[in-house]
Amino acid sequence: MRVGIDVGGTHTDAVVLDGQDVITSTKVLTSQNIKDGVVNALDEILTASGIAHNEIDAVMIGTTQFTNAVIQRRDLAPTAIIRVALPSGELVPPMIDWPDDIAAELGRHVYMIHGGRTYDGFPIAPLSDDEIDKVIDDIRAKGIRLVAISAVFSPSDPTQEEYVAARVRARFPEARVTPSHSIGRMGLLERENAALLNASLLPLAEKVVNSFAAALQERRIECPFYISQNDGTLMSAEFAAEFPALTFASGPTNSLRGASLLTQLNDAVVVDIGGTTSDIGVLQDGFPRQSNIAIEVGGVRTNFRMPDIQAIGLGGGSLVRNDGATIGPQSVGYRLVTDGMVFGGDTLTATDVAVAAGYADIGDKRKVAALDASMVETAIAKIHDIIDNGIDQMKSSREPVPVILVGGGAVLVSRSLGSASEIRRPEHSGVANAIGAANAQVGSEAERIVSYRRIPRETVLNEMTAELTSGLVQAGADPDTVRIADIEETAISYMADESTRIRVKLVGDLSIAKRRNS
Amino acid sequence: MPVTITHADIADLCCGSVFLATGGGGDPYVSQILVEQALKKHGAVDLVPLADVPDDAFVVAIGEVGAPTVSLEQLPIGTECLDAVDRFEAWVGKKITHIVSFEVGGANSVIPLIAAAAKKIPLIDGDGMGRALPEAQMMTFAIEGVRPTPAVAVDYAGGATYFDTADTLLYERQIRNIAMAMGGMVFTAEHPMSAEEARRAIVPGTISFALEVGRTLTRHYGNAKHVEAPLRALFDRSDYGILKHLYTGKIVDINRKIVGGFDVGEATIESVGGNAPAMKLSIKNEFLVATVDGRVVASVPDLITMVDHETSSPINSERIHYGQRVTVFGIGCPPHYRSERALKVVAPRAFGFDFDFVPIEKL
């Protein structure tokens, strides 16, 4: 038995899964202290399902607490950044492009020291212990305990970041350190931003993870618990307390993973139709397709792998105008339940035309009985057109693909879609996030810039796979289930010697999940 | 009359430069930050029309050579191009009176502004390509017989290499290898020119034109269908002469590998919902040839530019991915590239294709 919990800003959802079957689910309010909301949710599902605390094998938790902290500029602690790169990057210091409000929360405690390596490992400048120690002493004197460290090409060679981190820890034992190579990919500015955000979230992470642990302990649930991360895989509670920034995109990721579990589809387009927008994402091999562009979190550029989500301006509250020819993007939003015609209001919305056409049974359908039939037909056709186009832009092949509809606005789609080979509307889609969290795997990825002329491709792949596999097994994966999920190779243009950027991702089932299945 | 370029122009200049870069050039994000800083600190830079360059001018080309992907990790010091100018002047023993960008593409349109601002040297409104191209011998400077050296390359560690060779192909080979050895990217001061050489070899008006393209894309931000008319009006009355809509569709395949230090590959675009045959784009860093159903619809040295269909943001070839909805435009090349001599080094045959160049207006 697995329990999935989604701790959102407003609601805490929980589900109990037996294998792939949803036994029960609940939705309660998130509490100020996090813990009470989780305890309430646990009580609801334990009572409803009748299972005992010791029948639970694993608890998986997804949370938007850390994303919300960054977006709302709260619970971010003062943090210093040490960049090991001089003389390079001198005029492009850390935090140069941060919005002032969030930079002020962390304080601009920016330090740049000599060091770093070129793409092929040559030192840019020697490290100086004196220079490092002076910086550490200054940070300490300011009373800052959180330190992010970045170094040029640290994803290829992390030794300099590790050296500086070790020196910080030795000289300033109360400090907590996030080296950038541990959290981000190639792209110094974006990676260093990620390390900074992560370090500043460490005190909150400790509090949140401890709240989860306390809630489970209070209900005598002693099995391991995991936190879901951006790419739909899991991390241990200890790891999450160290890397809270890795949860930034876990919300939409879990929603997509949940849709996959509920339908047993591994390759599909998922359309989450809300009140104002529809979020369209793509499942590839059971995981969300990732975005290629730099992702901003609260106005700060990062290069986290995040699901490629396209939001289109169509939802249940979208305004219907122009005799049905124009739907949205304006919406009555949460006021649908007062302003929409079927709820007694006088604003014509997408939900109203769906009810008028007889495709949905919401509110009072008599209120829309007088609507002009051809207008309704035009509007219904337009709604399908917009969704169809959105799916078509996102889908990964020319052929029609399976489409999974989730969210409260799913009733808007009542006809077939040219882009869809089939349309699924799974039960329990309201708690898809918690289901996604409960269904996660463990995963790990690495990236290098290599020259295949110097080292054969196969050797590079074998090395990377071996390193990742041992990391995954340490993280709790069953070695028999570990497989390569993705290999991405990018040529570095304009550069001779056939340099290639290669990224490898491995995933595996948690040992616990496999025992249940076998 | 010279106009000035201020920090407020840089975002549009970068956007327009990526449009003219025909898929090459790389992401100008870091360059944009550096140049905006430099212009805020030192003030605006005079942009001098080529026709106004005085007879006693001493013009030097500035730019970045190497791998843009590397520069996203190993950031520049920020003063390299200024350092290159200083070292060049000290070595040659002559003051530079005018700076020119060697290519109006990606970061290289704006990088020279750092030196121009700090040294109060005016920037010539023009460049050595009118677009982006992968190699030194393809610059109009080389085609018009300008000696590539004396040249100085400055690296991220503040070191410098001096070049003195008359042969452009040798220079290309040397600079490429130095860039590799010095971390993948160097900043150069090269192709010194007299006023007479500058007037002959520089493609005029391209910096102000890139700025106008950027402004047009910003002002009409949105679907490519709506941006096409204002863009066409802009290109029709420029030296490029023509902008043609070539294709709108979805990327259904992107296949890239490295050959000889360059991205070489092919992208396939299919029309959405229609039955029109697919477009294929050949890539060597930049987009070289566009074919539909085996028929060439545009080829180098004419420009082939891809934009995101929904936002009209120009797309770098490195950022093409499956499923993107794109619009492809074909644009006439500047007149400099239409001569017999130029076509020898920039026409399809120079890139190994087995067909002659046909100007886009005849396709």
Interface residues (C-beta under 8 A of the other chain):
Chain A: A85 P87 S88 G89 E90 L91 V92 I96 D97 G116 T118 Y119 F122 I124 A125 V152 F153 M186 G187 L188 L189 N292 I293 D392 Q393 M394 K395 S396 R398 G418 T490 A491 I492 S493 Y494 M495 A496 D497 E498 S499 T500 R501
Chain B: G24 G26 Y29 V30 I33 L34 Q37 V65 G66 A67 P68 T69 V70 L72 E73 Q74 L75 P76 I77 G78 T79 P134 Y156 A157 G158 R176 N177 A179 M180 M182 G183 G184 K250 V252 R256 K257 I258 G260 G261 F262 D263 E270 V272 G273 N285 E310 S317 E318 R319 H321 Y322 G323 R325
